[in-house]
Amino acid sequence: MFTKEIYVQRRAELKRRVGEGIILLLGNNDAPNNYAGNPYRFRQDSCFLYYFGQKREGLVGVIDIDNDKEYIFGNDIDIDDIIWFGYVPSVSDLAAEVGVFSTTPMKELKNVIDAAKAKGQTIHFVPQCRHDLMIQLSDLVGIHPLQTKEKASVKLIKAIVDMRAIKQPEEITELKQAADIGYKMHTTAQKLCSPGVTEKYIAGVIEGIAMSLGDRYSFQSILSMHGEIQHGFPSHTPLEAGRLMLCDAGAESKENYCSDNTRVTPISGKFTQQQRDIYHAVEAAHDWVITNAKPGVKWLDMHLGACRIITDHLKAIGLMKGDTEEAVRQGAHALFMPHGLGHMMGLDVHDMEGLGQNYVGFDDEVQPSTQFGLNCLRCGRRLQVGFVMTDEPGIYFIPHLIDLWKGQGMHKSFINYEAIEPFRNFGGVRLEDDILITETGCRIIGDNIIPYHIDDVEEFIKKD
């Protein structure tokens, strides 16, 4: 937990930005796995965590802007809980740690909200993704559970996005700690990568590193020889000589700030020439972004620039043809890179995505696209000092997508479909790092950079 003053200042700034009414921030509850007594491991809601700091389940934060009051609602544990889980501080003690000095049992929350509604106060809340919180919010404010997204407060959403998007020094310290754990995860995966080892085994080892050094892994690890599958979760399949292993994984620090990196490792220890050609294209796009990302630049332009570099390299290999600018404008390159360049990072691995991607990544100047591939860009707005973004270009050979486009005659003037045939079982390459936007440019977060240049990868994995 950060200092009490940080949470007090965050709430004061949120009150200033929203201006009036009641702000209602629901903390998470325990969620049953296969029965109530066997819950999923608890993780606090990120907005509640940002403004109220506490990680205990069953809490709700309320900020009454009009009357300048702050509350934490929740129930103290009883002796049965103590027997099974040990002593937990009282709700009032937890609240005092973050500068809140009014606490109330949960049963009183609806009365407080009803009274505020009766006085004509606006009830501001954010969208919910958990069904129990949808129901709880429905009961509190009198809407259908499935309306919590459309009825959410745009003013509150925008205020939270503007605050959380700019990472403060204490947050950058946490992100660095998550990155340092991520370094250990990925270098371990690179060392373990060899024929016969299963995807599941490597994923289990690196997720254990995240659990032992931080709070947890920041998302279910993507680790597969089928790098063309965007979310290729690990199986018990043994790694095969001559193929590539894509590992997309990250950690959460003890304060739940995230890392997210992707590396591709040759299972036999060395890249083939075909693999080198594709890898070089992705590497060039990745490094171009690091050289050019800076305050005031649109992330959309970073995405399009990376796509142009990939297109130029694919033309040199013989897989694409024609005018690069026009190919990218029409989206022909999306056969090979059907996703966006990257996303914001912070307390969520896709930071604040639950608040609505249009509010997080776009604004009046830059709006989302409907074009295939570009429609998956999660952020297009201008970069600011303190933004943390993932830089993750990729090239993938997705057989079903290739067959679909070829059958429809899609972008025939830009794509050499016959030349793609030898690559059908290639898989995919993605390189991803977390970058902090600074006053003069950007830098990769963390003390150590996970090896990713081809010679560095081959040299690293052969060392004892």
DRENDO-1510 file (C-alpha; in Angstrom, 1 decimal, always signed):
<recs>
REC; n; res; u; v; w
REC; 1; MET; +0.0; +0.0; +0.0 .
REC; 2; PHE; +1.1; +3.5; -0.7 .
REC; 3; THR; +1.1; +6.3; +1.9 .
REC; 4; LYS; -2.2; +7.5; +3.3 .
REC; 5; GLU; -1.6; +10.9; +1.8 .
REC; 6; ILE; -1.5; +9.5; -1.8 .
REC; 7; TYR; -5.0; +8.1; -1.5 .
REC; 8; VAL; -6.3; +11.2; +0.2 .
REC; 9; GLN; -4.9; +13.3; -2.7 .
REC; 10; ARG; -6.3; +11.0; -5.3 .
REC; 11; ARG; -9.8; +11.2; -3.9 .
REC; 12; ALA; -9.5; +15.0; -3.5 .
REC; 13; GLU; -8.5; +15.3; -7.2 .
REC; 14; LEU; -11.3; +12.9; -8.2 .
REC; 15; LYS; -13.9; +15.0; -6.3 .
REC; 16; ARG; -12.5; +18.2; -8.0 .
REC; 17; ARG; -12.9; +16.6; -11.5 .
REC; 18; VAL; -16.3; +15.1; -11.0 .
REC; 19; GLY; -17.7; +18.2; -9.2 .
REC; 20; GLU; -21.0; +17.0; -7.7 .
REC; 21; GLY; -23.0; +14.1; -6.5 .
REC; 22; ILE; -22.1; +10.7; -5.0 .
REC; 23; ILE; -19.2; +8.6; -6.3 .
REC; 24; LEU; -19.8; +4.9; -5.8 .
REC; 25; LEU; -16.8; +2.5; -6.2 .
REC; 26; LEU; -17.5; -1.2; -5.6 .
REC; 27; GLY; -14.7; -3.4; -4.3 .
REC; 28; ASN; -14.7; -7.0; -5.4 .
REC; 29; ASN; -16.1; -10.0; -3.5 .
REC; 30; ASP; -14.9; -13.5; -3.3 .
REC; 31; ALA; -15.9; -15.5; -6.5 .
REC; 32; PRO; -16.6; -19.2; -6.2 .
REC; 33; ASN; -14.6; -21.5; -8.4 .
REC; 34; ASN; -16.5; -24.8; -8.3 .
REC; 35; TYR; -18.2; -24.2; -4.9 .
REC; 36; ALA; -18.4; -21.4; -2.4 .
REC; 37; GLY; -15.8; -22.7; -0.1 .
REC; 38; ASN; -13.2; -23.0; -3.0 .
REC; 39; PRO; -13.0; -19.4; -4.4 .
REC; 40; TYR; -10.8; -18.1; -7.1 .
REC; 41; ARG; -7.8; -16.2; -5.6 .
REC; 42; PHE; -9.0; -12.8; -4.6 .
REC; 43; ARG; -8.0; -9.7; -6.6 .
REC; 44; GLN; -9.3; -6.3; -5.7 .
REC; 45; ASP; -11.1; -4.1; -8.3 .
REC; 46; SER; -8.5; -1.7; -9.8 .
REC; 47; CYS; -10.5; +1.5; -9.4 .
REC; 48; PHE; -11.3; +0.7; -5.7 .
REC; 49; LEU; -7.6; -0.1; -5.3 .
REC; 50; TYR; -6.5; +3.2; -6.9 .
REC; 51; TYR; -8.6; +5.4; -4.6 .
REC; 52; PHE; -9.1; +3.3; -1.5 .
REC; 53; GLY; -6.0; +1.1; -1.4 .
REC; 54; GLN; -7.4; -1.8; +0.6 .
REC; 55; LYS; -7.3; -5.4; -0.7 .
REC; 56; ARG; -10.0; -7.0; +1.5 .
REC; 57; GLU; -13.1; -8.4; -0.2 .
REC; 58; GLY; -16.6; -7.1; +0.5 .
REC; 59; LEU; -15.8; -3.4; +0.7 .
REC; 60; VAL; -17.5; -0.4; -1.1 .
REC; 61; GLY; -16.1; +3.1; -1.2 .
REC; 62; VAL; -18.4; +6.1; -1.3 .
REC; 63; ILE; -17.4; +9.8; -1.9 .
REC; 64; ASP; -20.1; +12.3; -1.2 .
REC; 65; ILE; -18.8; +15.3; -3.1 .
REC; 66; ASP; -21.7; +17.6; -2.2 .
REC; 67; ASN; -21.2; +17.1; +1.6 .
REC; 68; ASP; -17.5; +16.5; +1.5 .
REC; 69; LYS; -17.7; +13.1; +3.2 .
REC; 70; GLU; -16.0; +9.8; +2.4 .
REC; 71; TYR; -17.1; +6.3; +3.6 .
REC; 72; ILE; -16.0; +2.7; +3.4 .
REC; 73; PHE; -18.8; +0.3; +3.8 .
REC; 74; GLY; -18.1; -3.3; +4.9 .
REC; 75; ASN; -18.7; -5.9; +7.6 .
REC; 76; ASP; -16.2; -6.8; +10.2 .
REC; 77; ILE; -15.2; -10.5; +10.3 .
REC; 78; ASP; -16.6; -12.8; +13.0 .
REC; 79; ILE; -15.0; -15.6; +15.0 .
REC; 80; ASP; -15.7; -18.2; +12.4 .
REC; 81; ASP; -13.8; -16.2; +9.8 .
REC; 82; ILE; -10.9; -15.8; +12.3 .
REC; 83; ILE; -10.8; -19.5; +12.9 .
REC; 84; TRP; -10.4; -20.3; +9.2 .
REC; 85; PHE; -8.5; -17.3; +7.9 .
REC; 86; GLY; -6.9; -15.6; +10.9 .
REC; 87; TYR; -7.4; -12.1; +12.3 .
REC; 88; VAL; -8.2; -9.3; +9.8 .
REC; 89; PRO; -8.2; -5.6; +10.9 .
REC; 90; SER; -11.6; -4.0; +11.4 .
REC; 91; VAL; -13.1; -2.0; +8.5 .
REC; 92; SER; -12.6; +1.2; +10.5 .
REC; 93; ASP; -8.9; +0.4; +10.9 .
REC; 94; LEU; -8.5; -0.4; +7.2 .
REC; 95; ALA; -10.3; +2.9; +6.4 .
REC; 96; ALA; -8.1; +4.9; +8.7 .
REC; 97; GLU; -5.0; +3.6; +6.9 .
REC; 98; VAL; -6.1; +5.4; +3.7 .
REC; 99; GLY; -7.5; +8.5; +5.4 .
REC; 100; VAL; -11.2; +7.6; +5.6 .
REC; 101; PHE; -12.7; +8.1; +9.0 .
REC; 102; SER; -16.4; +7.1; +8.4 .
REC; 103; THR; -17.3; +3.4; +8.2 .
REC; 104; THR; -20.7; +1.8; +8.1 .
REC; 105; PRO; -22.0; -1.8; +7.9 .
REC; 106; MET; -22.8; -3.0; +4.4 .
REC; 107; LYS; -26.6; -3.2; +5.2 .
REC; 108; GLU; -26.7; +0.6; +5.5 .
REC; 109; LEU; -25.3; +1.3; +2.0 .
REC; 110; LYS; -28.6; +1.1; +0.3 .
REC; 111; ASN; -30.2; +3.5; +2.8 .
REC; 112; VAL; -27.4; +6.0; +2.1 .
REC; 113; ILE; -27.8; +5.8; -1.6 .
REC; 114; ASP; -31.6; +6.0; -1.4 .
REC; 115; ALA; -31.3; +9.1; +0.8 .
REC; 116; ALA; -29.0; +10.7; -1.7 .
REC; 117; LYS; -31.3; +9.9; -4.6 .
REC; 118; ALA; -34.2; +11.4; -2.7 .
REC; 119; LYS; -32.2; +14.6; -2.3 .
REC; 120; GLY; -31.6; +14.7; -6.1 .
REC; 121; GLN; -27.9; +13.9; -5.9 .
REC; 122; THR; -26.4; +12.2; -8.9 .
REC; 123; ILE; -25.0; +8.7; -8.3 .
REC; 124; HIS; -21.8; +8.2; -10.3 .
REC; 125; PHE; -20.6; +4.7; -10.9 .
REC; 126; VAL; -18.4; +2.8; -13.4 .
REC; 127; PRO; -19.2; -0.2; -15.6 .
REC; 128; GLN; -19.0; -3.6; -13.9 .
REC; 129; CYS; -17.7; -6.9; -15.5 .
REC; 130; ARG; -18.5; -9.2; -12.6 .
REC; 131; HIS; -22.1; -10.4; -12.4 .
REC; 132; ASP; -22.4; -10.2; -8.6 .
REC; 133; LEU; -21.4; -6.5; -8.7 .
REC; 134; MET; -23.9; -5.9; -11.6 .
REC; 135; ILE; -26.6; -7.3; -9.3 .
REC; 136; GLN; -25.3; -5.3; -6.3 .
REC; 137; LEU; -25.3; -2.1; -8.3 .
REC; 138; SER; -28.7; -2.9; -9.7 .
REC; 139; ASP; -30.1; -3.2; -6.2 .
REC; 140; LEU; -28.5; +0.1; -5.1 .
REC; 141; VAL; -29.4; +2.4; -8.0 .
REC; 142; GLY; -32.5; +0.6; -9.4 .
REC; 143; ILE; -31.5; -0.4; -12.9 .
REC; 144; HIS; -31.4; -3.7; -14.7 .
REC; 145; PRO; -28.0; -5.5; -14.1 .
REC; 146; LEU; -27.3; -5.5; -17.8 .
REC; 147; GLN; -27.7; -1.7; -17.9 .
REC; 148; THR; -24.7; -1.0; -15.7 .
REC; 149; LYS; -22.5; -0.2; -18.7 .
REC; 150; GLU; -24.9; +2.1; -20.6 .
REC; 151; LYS; -26.0; +3.9; -17.4 .
REC; 152; ALA; -22.4; +4.4; -16.0 .
REC; 153; SER; -21.2; +7.9; -15.4 .
REC; 154; VAL; -19.2; +9.3; -18.3 .
REC; 155; LYS; -18.0; +12.1; -16.2 .
REC; 156; LEU; -16.6; +9.7; -13.6 .
REC; 157; ILE; -15.1; +7.4; -16.3 .
REC; 158; LYS; -13.3; +10.3; -18.0 .
REC; 159; ALA; -12.0; +11.6; -14.6 .
REC; 160; ILE; -10.6; +8.2; -13.6 .
REC; 161; VAL; -9.0; +7.7; -17.1 .
REC; 162; ASP; -7.3; +11.1; -17.0 .
REC; 163; MET; -5.9; +10.4; -13.6 .
REC; 164; ARG; -4.9; +6.8; -14.0 .
REC; 165; ALA; -3.4; +7.3; -17.5 .
REC; 166; ILE; -0.6; +9.5; -16.1 .
REC; 167; LYS; +1.6; +7.2; -13.9 .
REC; 168; GLN; +3.1; +8.9; -10.9 .
REC; 169; PRO; +6.6; +8.1; -9.5 .
REC; 170; GLU; +5.3; +5.6; -6.9 .
REC; 171; GLU; +3.4; +3.8; -9.7 .
REC; 172; ILE; +6.5; +3.7; -12.0 .
REC; 173; THR; +8.4; +2.1; -9.1 .
REC; 174; GLU; +5.8; -0.6; -8.9 .
REC; 175; LEU; +5.7; -1.1; -12.7 .
REC; 176; LYS; +9.5; -1.5; -12.6 .
REC; 177; GLN; +9.2; -4.2; -9.9 .
REC; 178; ALA; +6.6; -6.0; -12.1 .
REC; 179; ALA; +9.0; -5.7; -15.1 .
REC; 180; ASP; +11.9; -7.1; -13.1 .
REC; 181; ILE; +9.7; -10.2; -12.2 .
REC; 182; GLY; +8.7; -10.4; -15.9 .
REC; 183; TYR; +12.4; -10.5; -16.8 .
REC; 184; LYS; +12.9; -13.5; -14.6 .
REC; 185; MET; +9.8; -15.2; -16.0 .
REC; 186; HIS; +10.8; -14.7; -19.7 .
REC; 187; THR; +14.5; -15.5; -19.3 .
REC; 188; THR; +13.5; -18.7; -17.5 .
REC; 189; ALA; +11.1; -19.6; -20.4 .
REC; 190; GLN; +13.9; -19.0; -22.9 .
REC; 191; LYS; +16.3; -21.3; -21.0 .
REC; 192; LEU; +13.7; -24.0; -20.6 .
REC; 193; CYS; +12.7; -23.9; -24.3 .
REC; 194; SER; +13.9; -27.2; -25.9 .
REC; 195; PRO; +12.5; -30.1; -27.8 .
REC; 196; GLY; +10.4; -32.4; -25.6 .
REC; 197; VAL; +9.6; -30.0; -22.8 .
REC; 198; THR; +5.8; -29.3; -22.7 .
REC; 199; GLU; +4.2; -25.9; -23.1 .
REC; 200; LYS; +2.3; -26.4; -19.9 .
REC; 201; TYR; +5.5; -27.2; -17.9 .
REC; 202; ILE; +7.2; -23.9; -18.9 .
REC; 203; ALA; +4.0; -21.9; -18.3 .
REC; 204; GLY; +3.7; -23.5; -14.8 .
REC; 205; VAL; +7.2; -22.6; -13.9 .
REC; 206; ILE; +7.1; -19.0; -15.0 .
REC; 207; GLU; +3.7; -18.4; -13.4 .
REC; 208; GLY; +5.2; -19.8; -10.2 .
REC; 209; ILE; +7.9; -17.2; -10.4 .
REC; 210; ALA; +5.3; -14.5; -10.6 .
REC; 211; MET; +3.4; -15.9; -7.7 .
REC; 212; SER; +6.5; -16.2; -5.5 .
REC; 213; LEU; +8.1; -12.8; -6.2 .
REC; 214; GLY; +5.0; -10.6; -6.7 .
REC; 215; ASP; +1.3; -10.9; -6.1 .
REC; 216; ARG; +0.5; -13.1; -9.1 .
REC; 217; TYR; +0.8; -13.3; -12.9 .
REC; 218; SER; -1.0; -10.4; -14.6 .
REC; 219; PHE; -2.9; -12.6; -17.0 .
REC; 220; GLN; -3.1; -16.2; -18.0 .
REC; 221; SER; +0.2; -16.9; -19.8 .
REC; 222; ILE; +0.1; -17.3; -23.6 .
REC; 223; LEU; +2.8; -19.9; -24.4 .
REC; 224; SER; +2.6; -22.0; -27.6 .
REC; 225; MET; +4.2; -23.2; -30.7 .
REC; 226; HIS; +1.1; -21.9; -32.4 .
REC; 227; GLY; +2.2; -18.3; -32.2 .
REC; 228; GLU; -0.4; -17.4; -34.9 .
REC; 229; ILE; -3.1; -17.9; -32.3 .
REC; 230; GLN; -3.4; -14.6; -30.5 .
REC; 231; HIS; -4.3; -16.2; -27.2 .
REC; 232; GLY; -2.6; -19.5; -27.6 .
REC; 233; PHE; -2.8; -20.9; -24.1 .
REC; 234; PRO; -0.3; -23.7; -23.1 .
REC; 235; SER; -1.2; -27.3; -23.6 .
REC; 236; HIS; +0.6; -30.5; -22.6 .
REC; 237; THR; +2.0; -30.7; -26.1 .
REC; 238; PRO; +5.8; -31.2; -26.2 .
REC; 239; LEU; +7.9; -28.6; -28.0 .
REC; 240; GLU; +9.1; -29.7; -31.4 .
REC; 241; ALA; +12.5; -29.2; -32.9 .
REC; 242; GLY; +12.6; -26.6; -35.7 .
REC; 243; ARG; +9.6; -24.6; -34.5 .
REC; 244; LEU; +9.2; -21.4; -32.6 .
REC; 245; MET; +7.8; -20.9; -29.0 .
REC; 246; LEU; +5.9; -17.7; -28.4 .
REC; 247; CYS; +5.6; -16.6; -24.8 .
REC; 248; ASP; +3.4; -13.7; -23.8 .
REC; 249; ALA; +3.4; -13.4; -20.0 .
REC; 250; GLY; +3.6; -10.9; -17.2 .
REC; 251; ALA; +3.6; -10.4; -13.5 .
REC; 252; GLU; +1.8; -8.2; -10.9 .
REC; 253; SER; +3.9; -6.4; -8.3 .
REC; 254; LYS; +2.8; -6.6; -4.7 .
REC; 255; GLU; +0.7; -3.6; -5.2 .
REC; 256; ASN; -0.9; -5.1; -8.3 .
REC; 257; TYR; +0.8; -3.1; -11.0 .
REC; 258; CYS; +1.4; -5.2; -14.1 .
REC; 259; SER; +4.0; -6.2; -16.7 .
REC; 260; ASP; +3.4; -7.7; -20.1 .
REC; 261; ASN; +6.1; -8.9; -22.4 .
REC; 262; THR; +6.3; -11.2; -25.4 .
REC; 263; ARG; +9.4; -13.1; -26.7 .
REC; 264; VAL; +9.8; -15.8; -29.4 .
REC; 265; THR; +12.5; -18.5; -28.9 .
REC; 266; PRO; +13.8; -21.0; -31.4 .
REC; 267; ILE; +13.1; -24.5; -29.9 .
REC; 268; SER; +16.2; -26.0; -31.5 .
REC; 269; GLY; +18.4; -23.1; -30.3 .
REC; 270; LYS; +18.9; -21.3; -33.6 .
REC; 271; PHE; +16.6; -19.5; -36.0 .
REC; 272; THR; +16.3; -20.8; -39.5 .
REC; 273; GLN; +16.7; -18.3; -42.4 .
REC; 274; GLN; +12.9; -18.3; -42.9 .
REC; 275; GLN; +12.4; -17.5; -39.2 .
REC; 276; ARG; +15.1; -14.9; -39.2 .
REC; 277; ASP; +13.5; -13.1; -42.2 .
REC; 278; ILE; +10.1; -12.8; -40.4 .
REC; 279; TYR; +11.7; -12.1; -37.0 .
REC; 280; HIS; +13.8; -9.2; -38.4 .
REC; 281; ALA; +10.7; -7.5; -39.8 .
REC; 282; VAL; +9.0; -7.6; -36.3 .
REC; 283; GLU; +12.2; -6.5; -34.6 .
REC; 284; ALA; +12.6; -3.5; -36.9 .
REC; 285; ALA; +9.0; -2.4; -36.3 .
REC; 286; HIS; +9.4; -2.8; -32.5 .
REC; 287; ASP; +12.6; -0.8; -32.4 .
REC; 288; TRP; +11.2; +1.9; -34.7 .
REC; 289; VAL; +8.5; +2.6; -32.1 .
REC; 290; ILE; +11.0; +2.9; -29.3 .
REC; 291; THR; +13.0; +5.4; -31.3 .
REC; 292; ASN; +9.9; +7.5; -32.3 .
REC; 293; ALA; +7.4; +7.3; -29.5 .
REC; 294; LYS; +7.3; +10.6; -27.6 .
REC; 295; PRO; +4.8; +13.1; -26.1 .
REC; 296; GLY; +2.5; +14.7; -28.6 .
REC; 297; VAL; +2.7; +11.8; -31.1 .
REC; 298; LYS; -0.5; +9.9; -31.9 .
REC; 299; TRP; -0.3; +6.2; -31.0 .
REC; 300; LEU; -2.3; +5.6; -34.1 .
REC; 301; ASP; +0.7; +7.0; -36.1 .
REC; 302; MET; +3.0; +4.7; -34.2 .
REC; 303; HIS; +0.8; +1.8; -35.2 .
REC; 304; LEU; +0.7; +2.8; -38.8 .
REC; 305; GLY; +4.4; +3.4; -38.9 .
REC; 306; ALA; +5.1; -0.1; -37.6 .
REC; 307; CYS; +2.7; -1.5; -40.2 .
REC; 308; ARG; +4.6; +0.2; -43.0 .
REC; 309; ILE; +7.9; -1.2; -41.8 .
REC; 310; ILE; +6.4; -4.7; -41.6 .
REC; 311; THR; +4.9; -4.3; -45.1 .
REC; 312; ASP; +8.3; -3.2; -46.5 .
REC; 313; HIS; +10.0; -6.2; -45.0 .
REC; 314; LEU; +7.3; -8.6; -46.3 .
REC; 315; LYS; +7.7; -7.0; -49.8 .
REC; 316; ALA; +11.4; -7.7; -49.6 .
REC; 317; ILE; +10.7; -11.3; -48.7 .
REC; 318; GLY; +8.3; -11.6; -51.5 .
REC; 319; LEU; +5.1; -12.0; -49.5 .
REC; 320; MET; +3.6; -8.6; -50.3 .
REC; 321; LYS; +3.9; -6.2; -53.3 .
REC; 322; GLY; +2.8; -2.9; -54.5 .
REC; 323; ASP; +2.8; +0.6; -52.9 .
REC; 324; THR; +3.4; +0.3; -49.2 .
REC; 325; GLU; +1.4; +3.4; -48.2 .
REC; 326; GLU; -1.6; +2.2; -50.2 .
REC; 327; ALA; -1.3; -1.3; -48.9 .
REC; 328; VAL; -1.4; -0.1; -45.3 .
REC; 329; ARG; -4.2; +2.4; -46.1 .
REC; 330; GLN; -6.4; -0.4; -47.4 .
REC; 331; GLY; -5.4; -2.8; -44.6 .
REC; 332; ALA; -3.8; -5.5; -46.7 .
REC; 333; HIS; -1.0; -5.9; -44.1 .
REC; 334; ALA; -3.6; -7.0; -41.6 .
REC; 335; LEU; -3.5; -10.5; -43.0 .
REC; 336; PHE; -0.2; -10.7; -41.2 .
REC; 337; MET; -0.8; -8.3; -38.3 .
REC; 338; PRO; -4.5; -8.4; -37.4 .
REC; 339; HIS; -4.2; -6.5; -34.1 .
REC; 340; GLY; -3.2; -3.1; -32.8 .
REC; 341; LEU; +0.3; -2.1; -31.8 .
REC; 342; GLY; -0.3; -2.0; -28.1 .
REC; 343; HIS; -2.3; -0.9; -25.1 .
REC; 344; MET; -2.0; +1.1; -21.9 .
REC; 345; MET; -0.4; -0.6; -18.8 .
REC; 346; GLY; -0.9; +0.0; -15.1 .
REC; 347; LEU; -3.1; -1.6; -12.5 .
REC; 348; ASP; -4.7; -3.6; -15.3 .
REC; 349; VAL; -2.7; -5.4; -18.0 .
REC; 350; HIS; -5.0; -3.7; -20.5 .
REC; 351; ASP; -5.2; -0.7; -18.3 .
REC; 352; MET; -8.8; +0.6; -17.6 .
REC; 353; GLU; -10.2; -1.4; -20.5 .
REC; 354; GLY; -13.2; -2.3; -18.3 .
REC; 355; LEU; -14.1; +1.4; -18.2 .
REC; 356; GLY; -14.6; +1.4; -22.0 .
REC; 357; GLN; -11.9; +1.4; -24.6 .
REC; 358; ASN; -13.3; +4.5; -26.4 .
REC; 359; TYR; -12.7; +6.6; -23.2 .
REC; 360; VAL; -9.3; +5.1; -22.5 .
REC; 361; GLY; -7.6; +5.0; -25.9 .
REC; 362; PHE; -9.5; +7.6; -28.0 .
REC; 363; ASP; -10.8; +11.1; -27.9 .
REC; 364; ASP; -12.5; +13.8; -30.1 .
REC; 365; GLU; -9.4; +13.9; -32.3 .
REC; 366; VAL; -8.8; +10.2; -32.8 .
REC; 367; GLN; -11.7; +7.8; -33.1 .
REC; 368; PRO; -11.7; +4.0; -33.4 .
REC; 369; SER; -11.7; +2.4; -36.9 .
REC; 370; THR; -13.9; -0.3; -38.3 .
REC; 371; GLN; -11.3; -1.6; -40.7 .
REC; 372; PHE; -10.2; -5.2; -40.1 .
REC; 373; GLY; -7.0; -5.2; -38.0 .
REC; 374; LEU; -7.1; -1.5; -37.3 .
REC; 375; ASN; -10.4; -2.0; -35.4 .
REC; 376; CYS; -8.3; -3.9; -32.8 .
REC; 377; LEU; -6.1; -0.9; -32.0 .
REC; 378; ARG; -6.9; -0.3; -28.3 .
REC; 379; CYS; -5.3; +3.2; -28.3 .
REC; 380; GLY; -4.9; +5.9; -30.9 .
REC; 381; ARG; -4.7; +9.2; -28.9 .
REC; 382; ARG; -1.7; +11.4; -28.5 .
REC; 383; LEU; +0.9; +10.3; -26.0 .
REC; 384; GLN; +1.6; +12.2; -22.8 .
REC; 385; VAL; +4.4; +12.1; -20.3 .
REC; 386; GLY; +3.6; +9.4; -17.9 .
REC; 387; PHE; +1.7; +7.1; -20.2 .
REC; 388; VAL; +2.9; +3.5; -20.2 .
REC; 389; MET; +2.2; +1.6; -23.4 .
REC; 390; THR; +3.0; -1.9; -24.8 .
REC; 391; ASP; +5.0; -1.9; -28.0 .
REC; 392; GLU; +4.0; -5.2; -29.6 .
REC; 393; PRO; +4.1; -5.6; -33.4 .
REC; 394; GLY; +3.8; -9.1; -34.8 .
REC; 395; ILE; +3.6; -11.2; -38.0 .
REC; 396; TYR; +1.4; -14.2; -38.1 .
REC; 397; PHE; +0.5; -16.9; -40.6 .
REC; 398; ILE; -3.1; -17.9; -39.8 .
REC; 399; PRO; -4.1; -20.7; -42.3 .
REC; 400; HIS; -7.9; -20.2; -42.1 .
REC; 401; LEU; -7.5; -16.4; -42.5 .
REC; 402; ILE; -5.1; -16.9; -45.5 .
REC; 403; ASP; -7.6; -19.3; -47.1 .
REC; 404; LEU; -10.5; -17.0; -46.5 .
REC; 405; TRP; -8.8; -13.9; -48.0 .
REC; 406; LYS; -7.4; -15.9; -50.9 .
REC; 407; GLY; -10.8; -17.4; -51.7 .
REC; 408; GLN; -12.4; -13.9; -51.7 .
REC; 409; GLY; -9.6; -12.4; -53.7 .
REC; 410; MET; -8.8; -9.9; -51.0 .
REC; 411; HIS; -6.0; -7.5; -51.7 .
REC; 412; LYS; -4.6; -9.5; -54.6 .
REC; 413; SER; -2.7; -6.4; -55.8 .
REC; 414; PHE; -0.8; -6.4; -52.5 .
REC; 415; ILE; -0.5; -10.0; -51.4 .
REC; 416; ASN; +1.4; -12.8; -53.1 .
REC; 417; TYR; -0.7; -15.7; -52.0 .
REC; 418; GLU; +1.4; -18.4; -53.7 .
REC; 419; ALA; +4.5; -17.2; -52.0 .
REC; 420; ILE; +2.8; -17.6; -48.6 .
REC; 421; GLU; +2.3; -21.4; -49.0 .
REC; 422; PRO; +5.7; -22.3; -47.6 .
REC; 423; PHE; +4.9; -20.2; -44.5 .
REC; 424; ARG; +1.5; -21.9; -43.7 .
REC; 425; ASN; +2.8; -23.7; -40.7 .
REC; 426; PHE; +5.2; -21.1; -39.6 .
REC; 427; GLY; +3.2; -19.9; -36.6 .
REC; 428; GLY; +3.9; -16.3; -35.5 .
REC; 429; VAL; +6.3; -13.8; -34.1 .
REC; 430; ARG; +5.5; -11.0; -31.7 .
REC; 431; LEU; +7.9; -8.9; -29.7 .
REC; 432; GLU; +6.5; -6.9; -26.8 .
REC; 433; ASP; +7.9; -4.5; -24.2 .
REC; 434; ASP; +6.4; -2.0; -21.8 .
REC; 435; ILE; +7.5; +1.6; -22.5 .
REC; 436; LEU; +7.2; +4.7; -20.4 .
REC; 437; ILE; +6.7; +8.0; -22.2 .
REC; 438; THR; +9.2; +10.5; -20.9 .
REC; 439; GLU; +9.7; +14.2; -21.6 .
REC; 440; THR; +12.1; +13.5; -24.5 .
REC; 441; GLY; +10.9; +10.2; -25.8 .
REC; 442; CYS; +10.4; +6.8; -24.2 .
REC; 443; ARG; +12.2; +4.0; -22.4 .
REC; 444; ILE; +11.6; +0.3; -21.7 .
REC; 445; ILE; +10.6; -0.2; -18.1 .
REC; 446; GLY; +12.9; -2.3; -15.9 .
REC; 447; ASP; +16.5; -2.6; -15.1 .
REC; 448; ASN; +17.1; -5.4; -17.5 .
REC; 449; ILE; +15.8; -6.0; -21.0 .
REC; 450; ILE; +14.8; -9.5; -21.9 .
REC; 451; PRO; +17.0; -10.6; -24.8 .
REC; 452; TYR; +15.2; -10.2; -28.1 .
REC; 453; HIS; +17.8; -9.4; -30.8 .
REC; 454; ILE; +18.4; -12.6; -32.8 .
REC; 455; ASP; +22.1; -13.0; -32.0 .
REC; 456; ASP; +21.4; -12.1; -28.3 .
REC; 457; VAL; +18.6; -14.7; -28.0 .
REC; 458; GLU; +20.7; -17.5; -29.6 .
REC; 459; GLU; +23.7; -16.6; -27.4 .
REC; 460; PHE; +21.6; -16.4; -24.2 .
REC; 461; ILE; +19.9; -19.7; -24.6 .
REC; 462; LYS; +23.1; -21.7; -25.3 .
REC; 463; LYS; +24.8; -20.4; -22.1 .
REC; 464; ASP; +24.8; -22.7; -19.1 .
</recs>
